[in-house]
């Protein structure tokens, strides 16, 4: 789910062109259409892969050659998110040519490669109907961002031709937000099957699973560390009283308002839970960096109005925070390639004064 759309940000901008070296050439002074900001010193050879629609949660294959992601584009006849896969061009002169992997039915989200490069997992509502499920009427909730927890979301294993090989979850509730451990044995995901939004870890071979979190609030978007020893995720922790009552009221209506979240880590068995950030507002989409110690996450904590969202780097204890990206709208959904040499993220940058969210890949430099 694209947080840009959650907040209804409208970004205006200018026209930019890519030179043969892969650097951006500014055609006017409106920086909302900048491709690569001077302060973004950790990005090198930044390239834009998609041009139009809402493209989000783009994640690397284990060999770093492909991306799998979700896309909505009304102009292209894609009314709600479907899963696409594409090979990353070897040069800026080559186009990015994605193909549809999901069935085109229902709504999908959160795709992730398995180590063999031939299979992915993703969540889909297609068993609940061919049409896109309805979005909530936000006017009933003070025009806040409200995220629907579709109870027809289940997680599926599919091959890269689009054939569904196996249904991995089947609870009467929301099952989504899955990622895979580096060795391919485990899947961590979010479900409300026990009455709250909690994290679960499943052994993909046996199907056995363990509930990892047990605290009231939304726990989601979990990832494994590159060394496979820890998990990292986003969580809301509503205060007892009015906040908790409001959270539970929305949850009973299969809704959540994920605008106040912090970053947490734990061992892969759920032990040794630690809160990494305490910044307020929305701190989310966290991933471990290649060293399995530092963390990259998206946040709007610097801005009372709720945006921009930018990427920040911190040590595992939340210290030494550094701002990494500088777009004036939205930078999020970052992932490092498994060799640690590249980064992919999604952004509103260079979108031609539209609301489009696109995919960007860069070499990562320390």
C-alpha positions in Angstrom: 0.0 0.0 0.0 1.5 3.3 -1.1 1.7 5.8 1.8 1.8 8.6 -0.7 -1.8 7.8 -1.6 -2.7 7.4 2.1 -2.1 11.1 2.6 -3.3 12.4 -0.8 -0.1 14.4 -1.4 -0.1 16.5 -4.6 3.3 17.2 -5.9 4.0 19.7 -8.7 7.1 19.7 -10.7 9.1 20.3 -13.8 10.3 18.3 -16.8 13.6 16.5 -16.5 15.6 14.5 -19.0 18.2 11.8 -18.5 21.6 12.3 -20.0 23.7 9.5 -21.3 25.7 9.3 -18.1 22.5 8.7 -16.0 22.6 12.0 -14.3 19.6 14.4 -14.2 19.5 17.6 -16.3 17.3 20.3 -14.7 15.1 22.1 -17.2 13.8 24.6 -14.7 14.2 25.5 -11.0 11.2 23.6 -9.6 13.0 20.9 -7.5 9.9 18.7 -7.1 10.9 17.1 -10.3 14.5 16.5 -9.4 15.8 13.0 -10.1 18.9 13.0 -7.9 19.4 15.6 -5.1 23.0 16.8 -4.4 22.6 15.8 -0.7 21.9 12.2 -1.7 25.5 11.1 -1.5 24.8 7.5 -0.9 23.1 7.1 -4.3 25.2 6.7 -7.5 24.0 6.1 -11.0 20.4 6.6 -9.9 17.9 5.4 -12.6 14.2 5.7 -12.9 12.6 2.4 -14.1 8.9 3.2 -14.3 7.1 6.2 -15.7 3.4 6.5 -14.6 0.9 5.0 -12.3 1.5 3.9 -8.7 4.4 1.5 -8.6 5.4 0.4 -5.1 7.1 -2.3 -3.0 9.7 -3.2 -5.6 12.0 -5.8 -4.3 15.1 -7.6 -5.6 15.5 -11.2 -6.6 18.3 -12.9 -4.8 20.6 -12.6 -7.8 19.8 -8.9 -8.0 18.7 -9.1 -11.7 14.9 -8.8 -11.3 12.3 -6.8 -9.4 8.9 -7.8 -8.4 6.4 -5.1 -7.4 2.7 -4.0 -7.3 1.1 -1.5 -9.7 -2.1 0.5 -10.1 -2.7 2.6 -13.2 -6.1 3.7 -14.2 -4.7 4.9 -17.6 -3.5 1.4 -18.3 -6.7 -0.3 -17.1 -5.3 -1.5 -13.8 -7.8 -0.3 -11.3 -6.1 -1.7 -8.2 -2.7 -3.2 -7.3 -1.5 -6.2 -9.4 1.9 -7.9 -9.2 4.5 -7.3 -11.9 8.0 -8.6 -12.5 10.8 -7.1 -14.7 14.5 -7.6 -15.4 16.6 -4.6 -14.3 18.2 -3.1 -17.4 21.9 -3.4 -17.6 22.3 0.1 -19.0 20.3 3.4 -18.9 19.6 3.0 -22.7 17.6 -0.2 -22.1 13.9 0.0 -21.2 12.4 -1.7 -18.1 9.8 -4.2 -19.5 7.7 -5.7 -16.7 5.2 -8.5 -17.1 2.0 -9.3 -15.2 2.5 -12.1 -12.7 -0.8 -12.0 -10.7 -4.1 -13.2 -12.2 -5.5 -9.6 -12.7 -8.4 -10.5 -10.4 -9.0 -8.9 -7.0 -6.3 -6.8 -5.3 -2.8 -8.0 -4.6 0.0 -6.7 -2.4 3.4 -7.5 -0.9 5.3 -9.7 -3.4 8.7 -11.2 -2.5 11.1 -13.5 -4.3 12.2 -16.9 -3.0 15.9 -17.7 -3.3 15.5 -19.9 -6.5 14.4 -16.8 -8.5 11.6 -19.0 -9.9 9.0 -18.4 -7.3 7.4 -15.5 -5.4 4.9 -15.1 -2.6 2.2 -12.4 -2.6 -1.1 -11.7 -1.0 -4.3 -11.5 -3.1 -8.1 -11.1 -2.6 -9.0 -13.0 -5.8 -10.7 -15.9 -4.0 -13.1 -13.4 -2.6 -14.1 -12.1 -6.1 -12.8 -10.9 -9.4 -13.4 -7.2 -8.8 -11.3 -4.8 -6.8 -12.6 -4.8 -3.2 -14.2 -1.4 -2.2 -12.1 1.2 -0.4 -13.4 2.8 2.8 -15.4 6.0 2.9 -12.9 8.2 4.7 -15.4 10.9 5.3 -16.9 8.6 8.0 -13.7 8.8 9.9 -12.8 12.5 9.7 -11.0 12.1 6.4 -8.2 10.3 8.1 -6.2 7.7 6.2 -7.9 4.4 6.9 -6.4 1.2 5.6 -8.9 -1.6 4.8 -8.0 -5.1 6.2 -9.6 -7.2 3.6 -10.5 -10.5 5.1 -10.2 -12.1 1.7 -6.4 -11.5 1.6 -4.5 -14.7 1.7 -0.9 -15.4 0.8 0.0 -17.5 -2.2 3.2 -19.1 -3.7 3.4 -18.7 -7.4 6.0 -19.3 -10.1 7.3 -16.5 -12.3 5.0 -17.4 -15.1 2.1 -16.5 -12.8 0.9 -20.0 -12.0 -0.2 -20.3 -8.4 1.6 -23.3 -6.9 0.2 -23.3 -3.4 -2.0 -21.3 -1.0 0.0 -20.7 2.1 -2.6 -19.1 4.4 -6.3 -19.6 4.6 -7.5 -17.9 7.8 -10.8 -16.0 7.9 -9.1 -12.7 8.1 -6.3 -10.5 6.8 -3.1 -12.4 5.8 -0.6 -10.2 4.0 2.7 -8.4 4.2 4.9 -11.5 3.7 8.7 -11.6 3.3 11.1 -14.5 3.1 14.2 -15.3 5.2 17.6 -15.2 3.4 17.8 -19.0 3.4 14.3 -19.4 2.0 13.0 -21.5 4.9 10.8 -19.0 6.7 8.1 -16.5 5.9 7.1 -13.7 8.3 3.7 -12.1 7.7 0.9 -10.1 9.3 -2.5 -11.5 10.2 -5.5 -10.5 12.4 -6.7 -14.1 12.8 -6.2 -14.0 16.5 -8.1 -10.7 17.0 -5.2 -8.2 16.6 -2.7 -7.4 13.9 0.2 -9.6 14.8 3.3 -11.1 13.2 3.6 -14.8 12.5 6.6 -16.9 11.2 5.9 -19.9 9.0 8.2 -22.7 8.1 7.5 -23.0 4.4 8.3 -26.7 4.2 6.3 -28.0 7.1 3.6 -25.2 7.3 4.2 -25.0 11.1 4.1 -21.4 12.4 4.7 -19.3 15.5 3.1 -16.1 16.6 5.8 -13.6 17.3 4.1 -10.5 18.7 1.6 -10.2 21.6 1.1 -6.5 22.2 -2.0 -4.5 21.3 -1.5 -2.5 18.1 -0.6 -2.9 14.5 2.5 -5.1 13.9 3.4 -5.3 10.2 5.8 -5.0 7.3 8.4 -7.3 8.9 11.7 -8.2 7.2 14.5 -10.6 8.1 18.1 -9.3 8.7 20.5 -10.4 6.0 22.2 -12.8 8.5 18.8 -14.3 9.2 19.1 -13.8 13.0 16.6 -10.9 13.5 13.4 -9.4 12.2 12.5 -5.7 11.9 9.0 -4.2 11.6 6.7 -1.2 12.0 4.3 -1.1 15.0 1.6 1.1 16.5 1.2 1.1 20.2 -2.1 2.9 21.1 -2.1 4.1 24.7 -4.5 2.5 27.1 -7.8 4.3 27.2 -9.2 6.4 24.3 -6.4 5.5 21.8 -6.7 1.8 22.4 -10.5 1.9 22.3 -10.4 3.7 18.9 -7.9 1.2 17.6 -10.0 -1.7 18.6 -13.2 -0.1 17.2 -11.6 0.3 13.8 -10.2 -3.2 13.9 -13.7 -4.6 14.6 -14.7 -2.9 11.3 -11.7 -4.5 9.5 -9.9 -1.1 9.4 -6.7 0.4 10.8 -5.3 4.0 10.8 -1.5 3.4 10.4 -0.3 6.9 10.8 1.6 6.6 14.1 4.2 3.9 14.0 7.7 3.2 15.3 10.4 0.7 14.3 11.0 -2.4 16.3 13.4 -5.4 16.1 13.5 -8.8 17.7 15.1 -12.2 17.3 13.4 -14.4 14.7 11.6 -16.3 17.5 10.1 -13.1 18.8 12.3 -12.7 21.8 14.4 -9.7 22.8 11.9 -7.1 21.4 13.5 -3.6 21.1 12.0 -0.3 20.1 14.4 1.4 17.7 12.7 4.7 17.0 10.7 7.1 19.2 10.2 9.9 16.8 6.4 10.3 16.6 4.2 10.3 13.4 4.8 7.5 10.8 8.1 5.6 10.9 7.8 2.6 8.7 9.0 0.4 5.9 12.2 -0.5 7.8 14.9 -2.8 6.5 18.2 -3.9 7.9 21.2 -2.7 5.9 23.7 -5.2 4.5 25.7 -5.4 7.7 22.6 -6.6 9.6 23.3 -3.9 12.2 22.2 -0.6 10.8 18.7 0.2 9.7 17.0 2.1 6.8 13.4 3.3 7.2 11.0 5.9 5.9 9.6 8.7 8.1 7.7 12.0 8.1 8.8 12.8 11.6 10.4 16.1 10.6 7.2 17.6 9.2 4.1 18.3 11.2 1.9 18.5 8.1 2.6 14.7 7.5 5.0 15.0 4.4 7.5 14.7 2.9 8.5 11.2 3.6 12.2 10.5 3.4 14.6 7.7 4.0 16.7 7.7 7.2 19.6 5.5 8.4 20.2 4.7 12.1 22.2 2.3 14.2 20.4 -0.7 15.7 19.8 1.2 18.9 18.3 4.2 17.1 21.4 6.4 17.5 23.4 8.2 14.8 20.4 9.0 12.6 21.2 10.4 9.2 18.8 11.6 6.5 19.5 9.7 3.2 16.9 10.9 0.7 15.6 14.4 -0.1 12.5 14.4 -2.2 9.8 16.9 -1.4 7.0 14.3 -1.5 7.6 10.6 -0.9 10.6 8.3 -0.7 10.0 4.8 0.8 9.9 1.0 0.3 13.7 0.7 0.2 15.6 -2.6 -0.2 19.2 -3.4 -0.6 20.3 -6.1 -3.1 21.6 -9.3 -1.5 25.2 -8.4 -2.4 24.7 -5.0 -0.7 25.8 -3.1 -3.8 22.4 -1.6 -5.0 19.3 -0.1 -3.5 15.8 0.1 -4.9 13.1 2.5 -3.6 9.9 4.2 -4.7 9.4 7.9 -4.9 7.3 10.8 -6.2 10.4 12.4 -7.6 10.6 13.3 -11.3 6.9 12.6 -11.9 6.0 15.5 -14.2 3.7 17.3 -11.8 1.5 14.2 -11.4 0.7 12.0 -8.4 2.7 9.1 -9.9 4.9 7.0 -7.7 7.8 5.3 -9.6 10.6 2.8 -9.0 14.3 3.9 -8.8 17.5 1.9 -8.6 20.9 3.1 -7.6 24.3 1.9 -6.7 24.8 2.2 -2.9 27.9 3.9 -1.7 29.2 4.5 1.8 
